Amino acid sequence: MNTPLPPPGWYVDPAAPPPAVERWWDGTGWTAHTRAPAPRTAPGPAAPPPGS
């Protein structure tokens, strides 16, 4: 049984050294797009990285 992959979105990059950064997951793998963690607010739709 395969575990489903998470949907595309910004996730904390577990491989990044502190301070934490978020990396864009495209639904199948990590991309080169990173950003500072977004402030925690009400959940909403994930925005794709610029230029996608």
N, C-alpha and C positions, 0 to 999 in steps of 0.2 A: 504494500500500500504506500503510495507516494503522498507526502505532505504537500498541500497546495502552497505555492509561493505567495508572498505578500503582494498586495496591489502596488502599482507605481506610486511613488511619493517620496518625501524627504524623511530620512531616518537618521538617528545618531550613528555616526561612523564608529564602529567598535575598534577599528584598526588605527584611528587617529589618536595621537598623543594629546594630553590635556593642553589647552582647554578644548572642550568638546566641539566638534563641527558636525554638521549634517551633510549627508551625501545623498544624491538622487538615485533611487532604485527605479529602474525602468520596467520592472515587472519580471525581468529575467536575469538581470545582473546589475552591478554597481556601475555608475558612469563616472566621468572625471569631474562632474559638477559638484561643487561644495558651497556651503554658506554657513554663516554663524547661526547658531540655534535660534529659531523663531521664538518670540515670547509666547508663553502658554495662554491661549485664549479659547473661546468656544470652538469646537471642531467644525471644520468646513471642508470643502473640496480641495484636494491637493492641486497646486498650480505647477505646471511643468516648468523645467528650467528655461531660462531665456534662450531664444534662438532654436527651440526644438520644434 
